[in-house]
Each structure stands twice: as structure tokens, then as C-alpha cells.
């Protein structure tokens, strides 16, 4: 076996990672620090801006433009 496993992050852990990525401006650096794919950090950031949480709600509709957090730095 290769030793790979799926790591499940709590909402609090994901928010911490997203806030770190927003603060430093680099998904790649933060992803490397936590040994996760930078695309995952990017997805979490996108959902965080749109839905104010890192995972898209199951019954989510596209938010209105004024509801999306644009200036997130």
C-alpha cells in the first residue's frame, strides 16, 4: 500500500487554512504547509467568499452579486 489516506478537515480547520491563504496571498504555499492540493484550498476560498463557509451547502443557489465577498483581504 502507498500509505495515502483521505484526511477530513473540520469547518474550523478549513476556515483557518482559508484565512491563512487569504492573508499570505498564495494557495500553493499554504497547501504545501498542510500537505494538501492547492486546488482544494482554492475551492474552499471560493466557497468561503460565496457562502461564508468552506463547503457549498447541499441546497445552495447561486448567491446574488451583492452577497459575494469581493474584498476579502
C-alpha positions as a Markdown table, in Angstrom:
| # | Residue | x | y | z |
|---|---|---|---|---|
| 1 | Unk | 0.0 | 0.0 | 0.0 |
| 2 | Unk | 1.2 | 3.5 | -0.7 |
| 3 | Unk | 0.2 | 5.0 | 2.6 |
| 4 | Unk | -2.3 | 7.5 | 1.1 |
| 5 | Unk | -5.4 | 8.3 | 3.1 |
| 6 | Unk | -8.2 | 10.8 | 3.0 |
| 7 | Unk | -7.9 | 13.5 | 5.6 |
| 8 | Unk | -11.2 | 15.0 | 6.7 |
| 9 | Unk | -10.9 | 18.6 | 7.9 |
| 10 | Unk | -13.4 | 20.2 | 10.2 |
| 11 | Unk | -15.0 | 23.5 | 9.2 |
| 12 | Unk | -12.8 | 25.3 | 11.7 |
| 13 | Unk | -9.7 | 23.8 | 10.3 |
| 14 | Unk | -10.7 | 24.7 | 6.7 |
| 15 | Unk | -11.5 | 28.3 | 7.7 |
| 16 | Unk | -8.1 | 28.6 | 9.4 |
| 17 | Unk | -6.4 | 27.3 | 6.2 |
| 18 | Unk | -8.5 | 29.7 | 4.0 |
| 19 | Unk | -7.7 | 32.7 | 6.2 |
| 20 | Unk | -4.0 | 31.8 | 6.1 |
| 21 | Unk | -4.2 | 31.6 | 2.3 |
| 22 | Unk | -6.0 | 35.0 | 2.1 |
| 23 | Unk | -3.5 | 36.6 | 4.4 |
| 24 | Unk | -0.4 | 35.5 | 2.5 |
| 25 | Unk | -2.0 | 35.5 | -0.9 |
| 26 | Unk | -0.7 | 32.1 | -2.0 |
| 27 | Unk | -2.7 | 28.9 | -2.1 |
| 28 | Unk | 0.4 | 26.9 | -3.1 |
| 29 | Unk | 2.4 | 27.9 | 0.0 |
| 30 | Unk | -0.4 | 27.2 | 2.4 |
| 31 | Unk | -1.3 | 23.9 | 0.6 |
| 32 | Unk | 2.3 | 22.8 | 0.9 |
| 33 | Unk | 2.4 | 23.6 | 4.6 |
| 34 | Unk | -0.6 | 21.4 | 5.2 |
| 35 | Unk | 0.3 | 18.8 | 2.6 |
| 36 | Unk | -2.9 | 19.3 | 0.6 |
| 37 | Unk | -3.6 | 20.2 | -3.1 |
| 38 | Unk | -3.6 | 23.9 | -3.9 |
| 39 | Unk | -6.9 | 23.3 | -5.9 |
| 40 | Unk | -8.6 | 22.2 | -2.7 |
| 41 | Unk | -7.6 | 25.5 | -1.0 |
| 42 | Unk | -8.8 | 27.4 | -4.0 |
| 43 | Unk | -12.2 | 25.6 | -3.8 |
| 44 | Unk | -12.5 | 26.3 | -0.1 |
| 45 | Unk | -11.7 | 30.0 | -0.7 |
| 46 | Unk | -14.2 | 30.3 | -3.4 |
| 47 | Unk | -17.0 | 28.8 | -1.3 |
| 48 | Unk | -15.9 | 30.9 | 1.7 |
| 49 | Unk | -16.4 | 34.1 | -0.3 |
| 50 | Unk | -19.7 | 32.9 | -1.8 |
| 51 | Unk | -21.4 | 31.1 | 1.1 |
| 52 | Unk | -19.4 | 32.3 | 4.1 |
| 53 | Unk | -18.4 | 28.7 | 4.8 |
| 54 | Unk | -15.9 | 26.4 | 3.1 |
| 55 | Unk | -18.2 | 23.8 | 1.8 |
| 56 | Unk | -21.0 | 24.5 | -0.6 |
| 57 | Unk | -24.4 | 23.9 | 1.1 |
| 58 | Unk | -26.3 | 21.0 | -0.4 |
| 59 | Unk | -29.3 | 23.2 | -1.3 |
| 60 | Unk | -27.3 | 26.2 | -2.3 |
| 61 | Unk | -28.4 | 28.5 | -5.1 |
| 62 | Unk | -26.1 | 30.9 | -6.8 |
| 63 | Unk | -25.8 | 33.9 | -4.5 |
| 64 | Unk | -26.6 | 37.4 | -5.7 |
| 65 | Unk | -23.6 | 39.6 | -6.7 |
| 66 | Unk | -24.1 | 41.8 | -3.6 |
| 67 | Unk | -23.8 | 38.7 | -1.3 |
| 68 | Unk | -20.4 | 37.6 | -2.6 |
| 69 | Unk | -17.5 | 38.9 | -0.5 |
| 70 | Unk | -15.3 | 40.6 | -3.1 |
| 71 | Unk | -12.8 | 42.5 | -1.0 |
| 72 | Unk | -11.5 | 39.6 | 1.2 |
| 73 | Unk | -8.1 | 40.8 | 2.1 |
